[in-house]
Amino acid sequence: MSLERSIMAFAGFMVLLSLVLTALVHHNFVWLTAFVGANLFQSAFTGFCPAAMLMKKLGVKTEAELCKLKQ
């Protein structure tokens, strides 16, 4: 799985997790949903994504790097 798809999967998981926590644990977990959404929005413009940086350090390859490996 590429870095780009990993980020989408992670963000989707965090949104779903925060919604479940909001419903079952405490209503303030909705702020986690807001944080994930705000982070996705700002990363679209700035390119800065802490989760992507962490995944990159863990060895997740970008789509471009995966294409080069296939050739």
Secondary structure, 3 states (H helix, E strand, C coil): CCHHHHHHHHHHHHHHHHHHHHHHCCHHHHHHHHHHHHHHHHHHHHCCCHHHHHHHHCCCCCHHHHHHHHC
